[in-house]
Amino acid sequence: MPPASDPAPDAPGEPVVRIRGLTKRFRVQRGFKELILRPGERDLRTALDAVDLTVHPGEFFGLLGQNGAGKSTLFKILATLILPDEGEVSVAGIDVTRDPAAIRRLLVPVIPSERSLYWRVSARENLRLYAALHGLRGRQAVERVDEALQVVGLHDTGGKQVGLFSSGMKQRLLIGRALLGRPRVLLLDEPTRSLDPVSAREFRRFLRERVGRDRGTTVLLATHDHEEVTELCDRVGVLDQGRLLAVGPTEVLLAESVERSYEFWTPAGDHPQLESLVARAGGVMVSRRPAPAETEGWHRVRIRLPQGEEGAARLLTALVETGIPVSRFTRDDLSLADLLQRVSAHGRGGEDGREGKQ
């Protein structure tokens, strides 16, 4: 393999990833009885259905969907691991089916599998091995390894045995390994799925502060966590059952599609201004019922607010100023299934060209 070199920059305005009409079907395994009753027939499942998508240089793009939505299939096609059945897919203007070797120099998938690391040697030795596989030798290899460790915040622990690392540190090392060849595109497939909530939050902060924007690398993130997309991504595409339901700026698409549900307790559940204050904040009263017996006289009020935290803060201020006591003002997280249903109901198209680069 020739030594890895810095890829030429993209032409201004040119997308780094372009997908048009991408369709992929898989054969469904049938039982013995079906094979006997219907010999010669083939059952096919459509994993991706005429997907159109454009991702711009330096963008942090989120692909949001439930398990089985087609996210990993799309990533495998981009990484040249499987072939599309229909459509066109290119990275930096190169068709993934015509020059897969060139694609693999431009694009690196990061699979959050700690087992792909060598636990009995140090982080630095792990990266030296993969630098050699990239064709890097001598001083260039040393510089790239040092650079990768610095970027992922492991330079001071580079001599430590990987088996002693926390899960979050191992995930960082996987990112560092991917950066050795200075790829133009990183594919992150559910990068926090094996992390506990605290480690996941720290890893998202690391991604936000050290990967992507500052390096000019384009990052595609596949996840089922809409909070993760909101925190990290410039734009998001919502994928459901192989269809791209919507693409747009994260803060616009998710904010318009998600009404936050809140609940608060108050001893003034029958206050004459309560419902009008909720409406004035842009919300809707969902229910108002007595709290449990041990809190006699209190009511549990559930509302929906389209403006999220901003609307909740405005409502809470109005309630207090009106003299309505409030306790336990909490937010109910929307399930991904509900989110997908609401995005689909908005009827947005899958061609992100209509949204434009923000």
Contacts in CASP RR format, 6 or more apart in sequence:
PFRMAT RR
TARGET T0000
AUTHOR 0000-0000-0000
METHOD contacts of the structure
MODEL  1
MPPASDPAPDAPGEPVVRIRGLTKRFRVQRGFKELILRPGERDLRTALDA
VDLTVHPGEFFGLLGQNGAGKSTLFKILATLILPDEGEVSVAGIDVTRDP
AAIRRLLVPVIPSERSLYWRVSARENLRLYAALHGLRGRQAVERVDEALQ
VVGLHDTGGKQVGLFSSGMKQRLLIGRALLGRPRVLLLDEPTRSLDPVSA
REFRRFLRERVGRDRGTTVLLATHDHEEVTELCDRVGVLDQGRLLAVGPT
EVLLAESVERSYEFWTPAGDHPQLESLVARAGGVMVSRRPAPAETEGWHR
VRIRLPQGEEGAARLLTALVETGIPVSRFTRDDLSLADLLQRVSAHGRGG
EDGREGKQ
1 133 0 8 1.000
1 134 0 8 1.000
1 135 0 8 1.000
2 135 0 8 1.000
3 134 0 8 1.000
3 135 0 8 1.000
3 136 0 8 1.000
3 137 0 8 1.000
3 140 0 8 1.000
4 105 0 8 1.000
4 134 0 8 1.000
4 135 0 8 1.000
4 136 0 8 1.000
4 144 0 8 1.000
4 180 0 8 1.000
4 181 0 8 1.000
4 182 0 8 1.000
6 182 0 8 1.000
7 92 0 8 1.000
7 105 0 8 1.000
7 106 0 8 1.000
7 182 0 8 1.000
7 183 0 8 1.000
7 184 0 8 1.000
9 57 0 8 1.000
10 16 0 8 1.000
10 57 0 8 1.000
10 92 0 8 1.000
10 184 0 8 1.000
13 56 0 8 1.000
13 57 0 8 1.000
13 357 0 8 1.000
14 57 0 8 1.000
14 93 0 8 1.000
15 54 0 8 1.000
15 55 0 8 1.000
15 56 0 8 1.000
15 57 0 8 1.000
16 55 0 8 1.000
16 56 0 8 1.000
16 57 0 8 1.000
16 58 0 8 1.000
16 59 0 8 1.000
16 91 0 8 1.000
16 92 0 8 1.000
16 184 0 8 1.000
16 185 0 8 1.000
16 218 0 8 1.000
17 53 0 8 1.000
17 54 0 8 1.000
17 55 0 8 1.000
17 78 0 8 1.000
17 90 0 8 1.000
17 91 0 8 1.000
17 185 0 8 1.000
17 218 0 8 1.000
17 220 0 8 1.000
18 53 0 8 1.000
18 54 0 8 1.000
18 55 0 8 1.000
18 88 0 8 1.000
18 89 0 8 1.000
18 90 0 8 1.000
18 93 0 8 1.000
19 51 0 8 1.000
19 52 0 8 1.000
19 53 0 8 1.000
19 54 0 8 1.000
19 74 0 8 1.000
19 87 0 8 1.000
19 88 0 8 1.000
19 89 0 8 1.000
20 52 0 8 1.000
20 87 0 8 1.000
20 88 0 8 1.000
20 89 0 8 1.000
21 50 0 8 1.000
21 51 0 8 1.000
21 52 0 8 1.000
21 86 0 8 1.000
21 87 0 8 1.000
21 88 0 8 1.000
22 48 0 8 1.000
22 50 0 8 1.000
22 51 0 8 1.000
22 52 0 8 1.000
22 53 0 8 1.000
22 74 0 8 1.000
22 77 0 8 1.000
22 84 0 8 1.000
22 86 0 8 1.000
22 87 0 8 1.000
22 88 0 8 1.000
22 89 0 8 1.000
23 46 0 8 1.000
23 48 0 8 1.000
23 49 0 8 1.000
23 50 0 8 1.000
23 51 0 8 1.000
23 84 0 8 1.000
23 85 0 8 1.000
23 86 0 8 1.000
23 87 0 8 1.000
24 46 0 8 1.000
24 47 0 8 1.000
24 48 0 8 1.000
24 73 0 8 1.000
24 77 0 8 1.000
24 82 0 8 1.000
24 84 0 8 1.000
24 85 0 8 1.000
25 44 0 8 1.000
25 45 0 8 1.000
25 46 0 8 1.000
25 47 0 8 1.000
25 85 0 8 1.000
26 44 0 8 1.000
26 45 0 8 1.000
26 47 0 8 1.000
27 42 0 8 1.000
27 43 0 8 1.000
27 44 0 8 1.000
27 45 0 8 1.000
28 43 0 8 1.000
28 44 0 8 1.000
28 45 0 8 1.000
30 38 0 8 1.000
30 43 0 8 1.000
46 242 0 8 1.000
47 68 0 8 1.000
47 70 0 8 1.000
47 73 0 8 1.000
47 242 0 8 1.000
48 70 0 8 1.000
48 73 0 8 1.000
48 74 0 8 1.000
48 77 0 8 1.000
48 84 0 8 1.000
48 242 0 8 1.000
49 241 0 8 1.000
49 242 0 8 1.000
49 243 0 8 1.000
50 86 0 8 1.000
50 243 0 8 1.000
51 74 0 8 1.000
51 239 0 8 1.000
51 242 0 8 1.000
51 243 0 8 1.000
51 244 0 8 1.000
51 350 0 8 1.000
52 244 0 8 1.000
52 350 0 8 1.000
52 351 0 8 1.000
52 352 0 8 1.000
53 237 0 8 1.000
53 244 0 8 1.000
53 247 0 8 1.000
53 350 0 8 1.000
53 352 0 8 1.000
54 352 0 8 1.000
54 353 0 8 1.000
55 61 0 8 1.000
55 185 0 8 1.000
55 218 0 8 1.000
55 220 0 8 1.000
56 218 0 8 1.000
56 357 0 8 1.000
57 184 0 8 1.000
57 216 0 8 1.000
57 218 0 8 1.000
58 212 0 8 1.000
58 213 0 8 1.000
58 216 0 8 1.000
58 217 0 8 1.000
58 218 0 8 1.000
58 219 0 8 1.000
59 218 0 8 1.000
59 219 0 8 1.000
59 234 0 8 1.000
59 235 0 8 1.000
59 357 0 8 1.000
60 212 0 8 1.000
60 213 0 8 1.000
60 219 0 8 1.000
60 221 0 8 1.000
60 232 0 8 1.000
60 233 0 8 1.000
60 234 0 8 1.000
61 218 0 8 1.000
61 219 0 8 1.000
61 220 0 8 1.000
61 221 0 8 1.000
61 233 0 8 1.000
61 234 0 8 1.000
61 235 0 8 1.000
61 236 0 8 1.000
61 237 0 8 1.000
62 220 0 8 1.000
62 221 0 8 1.000
62 222 0 8 1.000
62 223 0 8 1.000
62 229 0 8 1.000
62 232 0 8 1.000
62 233 0 8 1.000
62 235 0 8 1.000
62 236 0 8 1.000
62 237 0 8 1.000
62 250 0 8 1.000
63 71 0 8 1.000
63 74 0 8 1.000
63 220 0 8 1.000
63 221 0 8 1.000
63 222 0 8 1.000
63 223 0 8 1.000
63 236 0 8 1.000
63 237 0 8 1.000
63 239 0 8 1.000
64 223 0 8 1.000
64 224 0 8 1.000
64 226 0 8 1.000
64 229 0 8 1.000
64 236 0 8 1.000
64 237 0 8 1.000
64 238 0 8 1.000
64 239 0 8 1.000
64 336 0 8 1.000
64 339 0 8 1.000
65 71 0 8 1.000
65 223 0 8 1.000
65 224 0 8 1.000
65 238 0 8 1.000
65 239 0 8 1.000
65 240 0 8 1.000
65 336 0 8 1.000
65 340 0 8 1.000
66 224 0 8 1.000
66 240 0 8 1.000
66 336 0 8 1.000
66 337 0 8 1.000
66 340 0 8 1.000
67 224 0 8 1.000
68 241 0 8 1.000
69 239 0 8 1.000
69 240 0 8 1.000
69 241 0 8 1.000
69 242 0 8 1.000
70 239 0 8 1.000
70 242 0 8 1.000
71 189 0 8 1.000
71 222 0 8 1.000
71 223 0 8 1.000
71 239 0 8 1.000
72 189 0 8 1.000
72 222 0 8 1.000
73 82 0 8 1.000
74 222 0 8 1.000
74 239 0 8 1.000
75 109 0 8 1.000
75 187 0 8 1.000
75 189 0 8 1.000
75 220 0 8 1.000
75 222 0 8 1.000
76 82 0 8 1.000
77 83 0 8 1.000
77 84 0 8 1.000
77 89 0 8 1.000
77 96 0 8 1.000
78 89 0 8 1.000
78 91 0 8 1.000
78 96 0 8 1.000
78 103 0 8 1.000
78 107 0 8 1.000
78 109 0 8 1.000
78 185 0 8 1.000
78 187 0 8 1.000
78 220 0 8 1.000
79 103 0 8 1.000
79 104 0 8 1.000
79 107 0 8 1.000
79 109 0 8 1.000
79 187 0 8 1.000
80 96 0 8 1.000
80 100 0 8 1.000
80 103 0 8 1.000
80 104 0 8 1.000
83 97 0 8 1.000
84 96 0 8 1.000
84 97 0 8 1.000
88 95 0 8 1.000
89 95 0 8 1.000
89 96 0 8 1.000
89 97 0 8 1.000
90 96 0 8 1.000
91 103 0 8 1.000
91 106 0 8 1.000
91 107 0 8 1.000
91 184 0 8 1.000
91 185 0 8 1.000
92 106 0 8 1.000
92 184 0 8 1.000
94 102 0 8 1.000
94 103 0 8 1.000
94 106 0 8 1.000
96 103 0 8 1.000
105 181 0 8 1.000
105 183 0 8 1.000
106 183 0 8 1.000
106 184 0 8 1.000
106 185 0 8 1.000
107 183 0 8 1.000
107 184 0 8 1.000
107 185 0 8 1.000
107 186 0 8 1.000
107 187 0 8 1.000
108 178 0 8 1.000
108 181 0 8 1.000
108 183 0 8 1.000
108 185 0 8 1.000
108 186 0 8 1.000
108 187 0 8 1.000
109 178 0 8 1.000
109 186 0 8 1.000
109 187 0 8 1.000
109 189 0 8 1.000
110 174 0 8 1.000
110 175 0 8 1.000
110 178 0 8 1.000
110 186 0 8 1.000
110 187 0 8 1.000
110 188 0 8 1.000
110 189 0 8 1.000
110 191 0 8 1.000
111 174 0 8 1.000
111 189 0 8 1.000
112 171 0 8 1.000
112 174 0 8 1.000
112 189 0 8 1.000
112 190 0 8 1.000
112 191 0 8 1.000
112 192 0 8 1.000
112 193 0 8 1.000
112 194 0 8 1.000
113 174 0 8 1.000
114 167 0 8 1.000
114 170 0 8 1.000
114 171 0 8 1.000
114 174 0 8 1.000
114 194 0 8 1.000
116 174 0 8 1.000
117 126 0 8 1.000
117 162 0 8 1.000
117 170 0 8 1.000
117 173 0 8 1.000
117 174 0 8 1.000
117 177 0 8 1.000
118 125 0 8 1.000
118 126 0 8 1.000
118 129 0 8 1.000
118 162 0 8 1.000
119 161 0 8 1.000
119 162 0 8 1.000
119 163 0 8 1.000
120 161 0 8 1.000
120 162 0 8 1.000
120 163 0 8 1.000
121 161 0 8 1.000
121 162 0 8 1.000
122 158 0 8 1.000
122 159 0 8 1.000
122 160 0 8 1.000
122 161 0 8 1.000
122 162 0 8 1.000
123 149 0 8 1.000
123 154 0 8 1.000
123 157 0 8 1.000
123 158 0 8 1.000
123 159 0 8 1.000
123 160 0 8 1.000
123 162 0 8 1.000
123 165 0 8 1.000
123 173 0 8 1.000
124 145 0 8 1.000
124 149 0 8 1.000
124 158 0 8 1.000
124 159 0 8 1.000
125 159 0 8 1.000
126 162 0 8 1.000
126 173 0 8 1.000
126 177 0 8 1.000
127 144 0 8 1.000
127 145 0 8 1.000
127 148 0 8 1.000
127 149 0 8 1.000
127 173 0 8 1.000
127 176 0 8 1.000
127 177 0 8 1.000
127 180 0 8 1.000
128 141 0 8 1.000
128 145 0 8 1.000
130 177 0 8 1.000
130 180 0 8 1.000
131 141 0 8 1.000
131 144 0 8 1.000
131 145 0 8 1.000
131 180 0 8 1.000
132 141 0 8 1.000
134 144 0 8 1.000
134 180 0 8 1.000
134 181 0 8 1.000
136 144 0 8 1.000
136 180 0 8 1.000
136 181 0 8 1.000
144 180 0 8 1.000
144 181 0 8 1.000
144 182 0 8 1.000
145 180 0 8 1.000
146 155 0 8 1.000
147 179 0 8 1.000
148 176 0 8 1.000
148 177 0 8 1.000
148 179 0 8 1.000
148 180 0 8 1.000
149 155 0 8 1.000
149 158 0 8 1.000
149 176 0 8 1.000
151 175 0 8 1.000
151 176 0 8 1.000
151 179 0 8 1.000
151 210 0 8 1.000
151 211 0 8 1.000
151 215 0 8 1.000
152 172 0 8 1.000
152 173 0 8 1.000
152 175 0 8 1.000
152 176 0 8 1.000
152 179 0 8 1.000
152 206 0 8 1.000
152 210 0 8 1.000
153 172 0 8 1.000
153 206 0 8 1.000
153 210 0 8 1.000
154 169 0 8 1.000
154 172 0 8 1.000
154 173 0 8 1.000
154 176 0 8 1.000
157 165 0 8 1.000
157 169 0 8 1.000
162 170 0 8 1.000
162 173 0 8 1.000
165 173 0 8 1.000
166 199 0 8 1.000
167 194 0 8 1.000
167 195 0 8 1.000
167 196 0 8 1.000
167 199 0 8 1.000
168 195 0 8 1.000
168 199 0 8 1.000
168 202 0 8 1.000
168 203 0 8 1.000
171 191 0 8 1.000
171 192 0 8 1.000
171 194 0 8 1.000
171 195 0 8 1.000
171 203 0 8 1.000
172 203 0 8 1.000
172 206 0 8 1.000
175 186 0 8 1.000
175 207 0 8 1.000
175 211 0 8 1.000
178 186 0 8 1.000
179 186 0 8 1.000
179 211 0 8 1.000
179 215 0 8 1.000
179 217 0 8 1.000
183 217 0 8 1.000
184 217 0 8 1.000
184 218 0 8 1.000
185 217 0 8 1.000
185 218 0 8 1.000
185 219 0 8 1.000
185 220 0 8 1.000
186 211 0 8 1.000
186 212 0 8 1.000
186 217 0 8 1.000
186 218 0 8 1.000
186 219 0 8 1.000
186 220 0 8 1.000
187 220 0 8 1.000
187 222 0 8 1.000
188 207 0 8 1.000
188 219 0 8 1.000
188 220 0 8 1.000
188 221 0 8 1.000
188 222 0 8 1.000
189 222 0 8 1.000
190 222 0 8 1.000
190 223 0 8 1.000
190 224 0 8 1.000
191 203 0 8 1.000
191 207 0 8 1.000
191 221 0 8 1.000
191 223 0 8 1.000
192 199 0 8 1.000
192 200 0 8 1.000
192 203 0 8 1.000
192 204 0 8 1.000
192 223 0 8 1.000
192 225 0 8 1.000
192 228 0 8 1.000
195 203 0 8 1.000
204 228 0 8 1.000
204 231 0 8 1.000
204 232 0 8 1.000
207 219 0 8 1.000
207 232 0 8 1.000
208 231 0 8 1.000
208 232 0 8 1.000
211 217 0 8 1.000
211 219 0 8 1.000
212 218 0 8 1.000
212 219 0 8 1.000
221 228 0 8 1.000
221 229 0 8 1.000
221 232 0 8 1.000
221 233 0 8 1.000
223 229 0 8 1.000
224 336 0 8 1.000
225 336 0 8 1.000
226 254 0 8 1.000
226 258 0 8 1.000
226 334 0 8 1.000
226 336 0 8 1.000
226 339 0 8 1.000
227 333 0 8 1.000
229 236 0 8 1.000
229 250 0 8 1.000
229 254 0 8 1.000
230 250 0 8 1.000
230 251 0 8 1.000
230 254 0 8 1.000
233 250 0 8 1.000
234 249 0 8 1.000
234 250 0 8 1.000
234 358 0 8 1.000
235 247 0 8 1.000
235 248 0 8 1.000
235 249 0 8 1.000
235 250 0 8 1.000
235 253 0 8 1.000
235 352 0 8 1.000
235 355 0 8 1.000
235 358 0 8 1.000
236 247 0 8 1.000
236 248 0 8 1.000
236 249 0 8 1.000
236 250 0 8 1.000
236 253 0 8 1.000
236 254 0 8 1.000
237 244 0 8 1.000
237 245 0 8 1.000
237 246 0 8 1.000
237 247 0 8 1.000
237 248 0 8 1.000
237 253 0 8 1.000
237 350 0 8 1.000
237 352 0 8 1.000
238 244 0 8 1.000
238 245 0 8 1.000
238 246 0 8 1.000
238 247 0 8 1.000
238 253 0 8 1.000
238 339 0 8 1.000
238 340 0 8 1.000
238 343 0 8 1.000
239 245 0 8 1.000
240 340 0 8 1.000
240 344 0 8 1.000
244 349 0 8 1.000
244 350 0 8 1.000
245 340 0 8 1.000
245 343 0 8 1.000
245 344 0 8 1.000
245 347 0 8 1.000
245 348 0 8 1.000
245 349 0 8 1.000
245 350 0 8 1.000
246 253 0 8 1.000
246 257 0 8 1.000
246 343 0 8 1.000
246 346 0 8 1.000
246 347 0 8 1.000
246 348 0 8 1.000
246 349 0 8 1.000
246 350 0 8 1.000
247 253 0 8 1.000
247 348 0 8 1.000
247 349 0 8 1.000
247 350 0 8 1.000
247 351 0 8 1.000
247 352 0 8 1.000
247 353 0 8 1.000
247 355 0 8 1.000
248 348 0 8 1.000
248 352 0 8 1.000
248 355 0 8 1.000
248 356 0 8 1.000
248 358 0 8 1.000
249 355 0 8 1.000
249 358 0 8 1.000
253 343 0 8 1.000
253 348 0 8 1.000
254 339 0 8 1.000
255 306 0 8 1.000
255 307 0 8 1.000
255 308 0 8 1.000
256 346 0 8 1.000
257 339 0 8 1.000
257 342 0 8 1.000
257 343 0 8 1.000
257 346 0 8 1.000
258 308 0 8 1.000
258 334 0 8 1.000
258 339 0 8 1.000
258 342 0 8 1.000
259 304 0 8 1.000
259 305 0 8 1.000
259 306 0 8 1.000
259 308 0 8 1.000
259 334 0 8 1.000
259 342 0 8 1.000
260 304 0 8 1.000
260 305 0 8 1.000
260 306 0 8 1.000
260 308 0 8 1.000
260 309 0 8 1.000
260 312 0 8 1.000
260 331 0 8 1.000
260 332 0 8 1.000
260 334 0 8 1.000
261 286 0 8 1.000
261 302 0 8 1.000
261 303 0 8 1.000
261 304 0 8 1.000
261 305 0 8 1.000
261 331 0 8 1.000
261 332 0 8 1.000
261 334 0 8 1.000
262 302 0 8 1.000
262 303 0 8 1.000
262 304 0 8 1.000
262 305 0 8 1.000
262 312 0 8 1.000
262 329 0 8 1.000
262 330 0 8 1.000
262 331 0 8 1.000
262 332 0 8 1.000
263 300 0 8 1.000
263 301 0 8 1.000
263 302 0 8 1.000
263 303 0 8 1.000
263 328 0 8 1.000
263 329 0 8 1.000
263 330 0 8 1.000
263 332 0 8 1.000
264 300 0 8 1.000
264 301 0 8 1.000
264 303 0 8 1.000
264 316 0 8 1.000
264 326 0 8 1.000
264 327 0 8 1.000
264 328 0 8 1.000
264 329 0 8 1.000
264 330 0 8 1.000
265 291 0 8 1.000
265 295 0 8 1.000
265 298 0 8 1.000
265 299 0 8 1.000
265 300 0 8 1.000
265 301 0 8 1.000
265 326 0 8 1.000
265 327 0 8 1.000
265 328 0 8 1.000
266 274 0 8 1.000
266 298 0 8 1.000
266 299 0 8 1.000
266 301 0 8 1.000
266 319 0 8 1.000
266 324 0 8 1.000
266 325 0 8 1.000
266 326 0 8 1.000
266 327 0 8 1.000
267 297 0 8 1.000
267 298 0 8 1.000
267 299 0 8 1.000
267 325 0 8 1.000
268 274 0 8 1.000
268 299 0 8 1.000
268 323 0 8 1.000
268 324 0 8 1.000
268 325 0 8 1.000
269 288 0 8 1.000
269 299 0 8 1.000
269 301 0 8 1.000
270 299 0 8 1.000
271 322 0 8 1.000
271 324 0 8 1.000
273 322 0 8 1.000
273 324 0 8 1.000
274 285 0 8 1.000
274 288 0 8 1.000
274 301 0 8 1.000
274 319 0 8 1.000
274 324 0 8 1.000
275 285 0 8 1.000
277 315 0 8 1.000
277 318 0 8 1.000
277 319 0 8 1.000
277 322 0 8 1.000
277 324 0 8 1.000
278 284 0 8 1.000
278 285 0 8 1.000
278 303 0 8 1.000
278 315 0 8 1.000
279 285 0 8 1.000
280 318 0 8 1.000
281 305 0 8 1.000
281 307 0 8 1.000
281 311 0 8 1.000
281 314 0 8 1.000
281 315 0 8 1.000
281 318 0 8 1.000
282 305 0 8 1.000
282 306 0 8 1.000
282 307 0 8 1.000
282 311 0 8 1.000
283 303 0 8 1.000
283 304 0 8 1.000
283 305 0 8 1.000
283 306 0 8 1.000
283 311 0 8 1.000
283 315 0 8 1.000
284 303 0 8 1.000
284 304 0 8 1.000
285 301 0 8 1.000
285 302 0 8 1.000
285 303 0 8 1.000
286 302 0 8 1.000
286 303 0 8 1.000
286 304 0 8 1.000
287 300 0 8 1.000
287 301 0 8 1.000
287 302 0 8 1.000
288 299 0 8 1.000
288 300 0 8 1.000
288 301 0 8 1.000
288 302 0 8 1.000
289 299 0 8 1.000
289 300 0 8 1.000
290 297 0 8 1.000
290 298 0 8 1.000
290 299 0 8 1.000
290 300 0 8 1.000
291 297 0 8 1.000
291 298 0 8 1.000
291 299 0 8 1.000
291 300 0 8 1.000
298 327 0 8 1.000
303 315 0 8 1.000
305 311 0 8 1.000
305 312 0 8 1.000
305 315 0 8 1.000
307 314 0 8 1.000
309 331 0 8 1.000
312 329 0 8 1.000
312 331 0 8 1.000
316 326 0 8 1.000
316 329 0 8 1.000
319 326 0 8 1.000
320 326 0 8 1.000
END
